[in-house]
């Protein structure tokens, strides 16, 4: 896709939301801002930089989400003689998940983020509309829907993860982010009566209704005690680690907009002991919380929801100094915990997340479920013709679309090199991750970092500052970059 085509797609996004910016204003901004020009250049999709190869063989990709489909497209661009098969059951697997936060804030419609799997299938790639039910890496094959065996020379695992709502007492089900088969979740009451979650599409849509209900309740509220809005972060790795805070910031913005922010207390309940794993971003977020009069309680993990009584129960955990160990010459550590019940008027639940059971319980999985790889090459630690990327891969801090944008290029180069018989893999993933942390309607902090746990900004600006330019990037540029760039295998 050429630069003018990417620009037109960005402008099409702007046309959908004239209340924020007009096309004329956007064109003026894009033409005069060096940062905007840099963003546009980054979005431009030209010829693939991957080295063309005439290698032949069968490549099977398990999972047809952003990671899987982008990898399939880049493989097709790089080695046209490969037989590439994608196995994916969900017809909405390529839907734009980062947009669910904006749907939940009433800025986008659910239809704005829904993409059809079949529309994004690269030319020349075979699609099997089913689920892998068994992995057999010793014999280079997978089983689909308990009946169809599919053999491969190289296997790429891009299943994504599972939203494990059922790990919280009072909730049910484990689903994917598009919300396929989410009846079990809805039966828990998620999406009504103040209980919400943006991590699946229907849930995001219902969250906007819930925020409006909270606003209406606040307008009618005359009591001295504030209404309570809670936001949780679980004790497992999660996709888009900033999302639990993003929806909190956006709820704050909508309450302010309605003139009722003073009637609602917003409290964040993370399982961990800090706001962010990178110190500079932790300090910036902490200051943002203070500026907005947010409350927070560290080391609180949500373990139970009573949807009828509107009570959330957390496991509050901490450590205390134990007895002196003469042999080790150090004090022991005592783990302590207590249940804490909190009443709520509105709660956003970020579910625990895990690898799909079919992956976790297979030879390619690990004790923690995630697929173990050499983190730089994304090659399986045991099976050298098995590769992994995206949310299911066992690498630090990598469960974002921004990580996938770096990972899939590395993986494709290494798969092709391996198939060509090269002993040294040419490409390395450096752990790049990006979180466009929405801090309000109109502002974003662009948190970029890698395994060094230090900010790694792509632009010559202080990355800890909230900026309008990053809002434009988040709301207008990233979706076209994803849909027309990554899913073509070129961005």
N, C-alpha and C positions, 0 to 999 in steps of 0.2 A: 504494500500500500504506500502510495506517495504522500509527501508532506501535505499537499493541498487536500487530499482525501481525509487524512487524519484531522486536519483543521476543520473540515466540514462536519465530521462526526462530533467534534468537540462543540461546534456551534449548534448542531442539532440538539445536543444535550442542553445547551443554554436556552434554546427556543422553548424547551419544555417547562422552564422555570423563569418566566419573564419578571416575576416579582422580585427575583434576586438580582438579575442583571439582564440587560437587553443585548441582542446580537451586536448592535452598533457599539455599545460600551465595551463589549468583549473584544471586538475587532480592534478598537482603539488601544485597549490594554495590551493585547497580544502583539501589536505592531510597535509599541514604544518601550515595552519592558524587556530588558536583557534576560531577566530570570524567566519570564514567560517564553521568550524565544528559545532559551535553553531547554525548558520543559517540552516545547513543541519539537525541538530537535531530537530529544530523547524518545519522543513518541513516534518519530518517523520510522517507518518500516521499509527498509530497502532490501537489497540482496542479502541472503543469509551469509554470515561470516564463517560458517562451518565449512570445512574443506570437503569438496565433493568426493564421493567414493563410489567405486563400482562393486563394492562388497555385496555378496548374496547371502541369504539366510532367512530364517523365520524368527521374527521378534513378536512376542506377545506382551501386551500391556494390560495389566489388571487394574481397571479403574479409568473411567472416562471423564473425570472432572477437569479442572484447569490444568493440573499437573500432567495427567495422562494424555489429554488431547493436544496440549502444547508440545509434548514430547513426540507424539505420533506425527504431528505436522513437521517438526524440525527433522525428524528421521527421514520423512518422505522428501523433504527439500535437500537433504544431504546425501542420501543413498537411495536412488530411485528404484534399484533392483531388489530392495528388501521386501519380503512378504510381512506386512505389518498388520496385526490384529489387535483391536481394542475390545475388551470384555467389560460391559457396563450395563446394569439393569435399569438405571434411573433415567427416564426421558428428559429430566431437567438437570442432569448432572453438571452441566457447564454454567448454570446460573451464577450470576455475579454476587457472591456471598458478601463482599465488603459493603454492598449497598443495603444490606438488611438493617444496618444501623440508621441509615437515612430514611428508610421506609418507616422504621419505628418512631422517628421524630416527625413524621408527617411531611417530609421534604420530597420524597419519591413515592410512587405507587409500586405495589408489588409487581405489576406488569413491567415496570422499568428494569427489573433485574432478572426476569425470567428468560433464559435462553434455552432453545431446544438442542438437546444432544445431537440429534440427527442433522441439524443444520450446520453444526460445527465440526462434523466428521471430515477430516481431510480427504481430498480426492485420492483414490487408490488405496485407501485403508479399509480393511474389513472390520465390520462391527458385529459382535455377538451380543444380542440383547438378553443377557442373563447374568447370573452371579456365580463367581468361583466358589465352590463348596469344598475343594480340597487342593492342596499344593503337594506335588511330588517332585521335589528338586533332584532327587537321586536319579529319577528316570526322565527328567526334563519334560514334565507335563503338568497340566492343571485339569481339574474336573469342573465342568459347568453344570449347575443345577442337578448335581448328583448323577448325571447320565452321560454327558458329552465330554470326551477327553480331547484336549487340545495340546499338541506337542510344540516345542519351541527349541530354538538354539540359544536365544537370549530372552530372559524374563525381566520385565520392568514392573515393579509393584508401586502403584499409585492409588491405593484404595481410599485414601483419606482416613478419617477417624470416625468414631461413633459418639454421639451425644448420649451419655449414660444417665438420663434423668432418674432411672430406677434405682440408682445408688443412693438417692435421697429418700428416706422413709416418707411415705405419703404421696410420692410421685411414681410414675410407671414409665417403662419403655426405654428403648435405646434406638435412636433414629439417626438419619443423615440430615444435613442442613437444608436440603430442599423440602424436607417435611414429608417425604414419601412414607406412607404407612404410619402417619402420626396420630391415628385415632387413639392409640394407647396413651399418648401424651395428653391429648385433649380430655380424656377420661379422668385425668388427674386434676382437672380444673385449670390447667395452664391456658391463659388467654382470656380469663374472666375473673371477676370478683377481686381485682387487685393483684392477681398472681400472673406474672408475665416473664417471657424469655424471648430475646431477639435471635436466638441461634438457629431457628428454622424459619422458613419464609412465612408460613401462616402465623407463627408466633410474633414475628416482627410486625406484621400488619395489625395484629391484635394489640400489640404494645402501644401503638399510636392511639387506639381507642382508649386504652387504659390510662394514658397520660391525660387525655381530654377528660376522662371521668375524674381523675385526681384533681384537675383544675376546677371542674364544676363543684366537687366536694369542698375544695378549699374556699371557693367563693361563698359557699353557703355556711362555712364553718364559723361559729361564733364563740367557741370555747377558748379558754386560756392556754390549754395545751396544744402544741402543734401536731398536725398530722405527720405520720411517720412514713417515709419512703426509704426502703432498704435496697442495697445493691451488693451482690455477693460475688466472690471469686473463690473457686474451689481448691482442693488440695491435690489436683492433678495438673499435668501439662494441658494447656488449652490452645486452640487456634485463636489467633489475633488476641494476644494478651491484653491489649488496650481496650477491647470492646466493653468489658464490664464498667470501665470508667467513662467511655464515650457516651453511653446511654445515660449515665448519671449527669454528665455535663449538659447533654441535650435536654434532659428533663428540667434541669435548672433553668436553661434558657427559655423553655416554654412557660415555666412558672413565672419567671420574671416578665416575659412578654404579656402574660395575663394579669400581672399586677398582684399575684398572690404568693410570691416566693416567701414572704415573711410568715406565712401560715403553715409552711411545710418544712420539716427537718429532713435533710438528706444525709444518710449515713452509709459509709462504705464498710463492708465486712470482708476483708481478704484473709485467706488462710495464712498467708505469709507475713513477714515482719517489715515489709517496705512497700513502697508504691511501684517501684520499677527496679529491674535488675541492674541497670546502669546508673551509677551514682549521680551523675549530672542530671539525668532525667528524673530520678527520684526526687532530688531537691527541687527541681522546677515544678513538678506535680504537687509536691507538698505545699509549696507557696501558692499555687493555684487553688488548692483546697482551702487554704486559710483565707485567701482573698474572697472566696465565694461563700465562706461560712459553712463549709461542709464539715461533717463529723466523720470520724473513722475509728475502727477498732481492729487492730492487727490480731493475727493468730486466732481468728474465728472461722471455723469451717462449718458451713450449713449441712446439717445431718437430717433434719426432719422439717416437713411443712404440714401444718394443720390448716387446710384451705378453708374449712368452714369457720373455724374460730379466728382465722387470720393471725396465726402465731407461727413464727419461725424459731426453730431450735438450733443453736450453734454449739459446736464443741470448742470451747475456749481452752487453748493448750499453752503451756509454758514450761520452762525448765527451772529447777532450783539446785543449788549446790548441795551435793551429798557428802557422805563421810570421806575422810582422808584415806586414800589407798597407799599403804606403806610400800608395797611392791612397785607400783607405778609412780609413786611419789607425786600424786595429784589427787584433787578432789573428784569424787564421782559426780555424775549428773543424774538427777531425778526428774523424770517426766511427769508432769502434773496436768490435769485437765478437769473441766467442770462443764456441765450443760448450762447454756444460757438461753432463756426464752425471751423473745422480743415480739411484741405486737406490732403489726404493720397495717397501713392503709393501702400501700402499694409496695410490691417487691419485685425486683428484677433478679431472676435466678440464672446464674451462669452454671450450666450443668457440669459435673465431672465428665471427663472425656477419656476414651481408651481406644486402643487398636481394635479393629473388628476381630471377633472371636476366631474366625476362620484363619486369620493371620497369626494371632497370638498363640493358638494351639497347634500350629503347624511347624514343620522343621525350619521354616524361614523366620519364625518369630523369636522372641526372647522372653526371659522371665517377666519382664514388664510389658510384654506385648508388642512393643515397637520393633521394627525391622532393624537389626544391627548391621551397620555398614562402616567401612572406613570413611570417616566424615569428610575427608577432602575429595575422594574419588566417587563416593556414593555406591561403591561396589560392596556386595554382601561379604561379611567377614569369613564366611565358610564356603558359600557357593559362588564361584567366580563368574558364572554366567547369570547371576541374579543381581539386580540393581534396584534401588529404591529412592524415591523422592517425595516431597510434599509432606502432608500432615502425619503420615504413618511412619516416617523414617526416624531412626533414633540418632538425631543430631541435636546439639544444644540450640535452643532459642530459634528454631527454624520453621515454626508453624504459621507462616504468613504467605500471602500471594507474592509479596516482594521477594521472599526467600526463593520461592519456586522459579521466579523469573531468572535468578542466577543459577539455580540448581539444574534446570532442565538443559541448559546449554552445555554445562560441564558433563552431565550424564550422557548426552548424545555423543559428544566428542569421544568420551571414554568407551562407550559401547562400540562405536565404529572402529576405534583403534584396537580394541580387544578382538573384534571379529576379523580384523586384518592381520591378526597374529602378532601385534606389537607387544613387547613385554613391559614397556614403560608406558603407563597411561599419561596422556598429555595435559589433561585439564584438572584443575583443583578448585574446589569450592572453599571460599574463605570465611563462610559463616555469615555473610551479609544478610541482615534482616532490616525491614523498615516497618514502622508503625505510624501512619498518619493519625495522630491522636487528636480527634475532634474535641476541642475545649469549649465550644459554643457554636451557635449558628453564626457562621462567618469567620471563625478562627480555628486553626489547626496548628499543632506543634509536630513537625516532621521529625520523628525520632528514628534516626538511622544508626546502626551499630553492627558489630560483628563479634566474633568469639573473644576479642580482646576486652569486651565489655566497656568499650569507650565509644563516644560519639564518632561516627564516620560520615559527616555531612557531604552530600554531593554538590552543594552550592555554597558559595562564600558568605554564609549568613550564620548567625548564632543559632544552633539547632535547638536550644532550650526555649526559644521565644515563640509565642503564639503569633501566627501571621495570617493575614487575609490571603496572600498569594498561595499558601498551602491549602487553604479552603478551595480556591479555584482548581488547584491540582486535584484535590480529593474528589470534588463534586463533578467536575467537568472533564478532566483529562484522563483519569485513571481507568474509567470504564471503557472508553474507546481504545486506549492503549492495550487493555486486556483483551477485549473482544476482537479487535482487528489486528493487534500486534502479536501478543503471546499465542493466541489460538491459531494464528497463521504460522507459528514457529519461527518468527523473525524478530520480534521485539525483545 
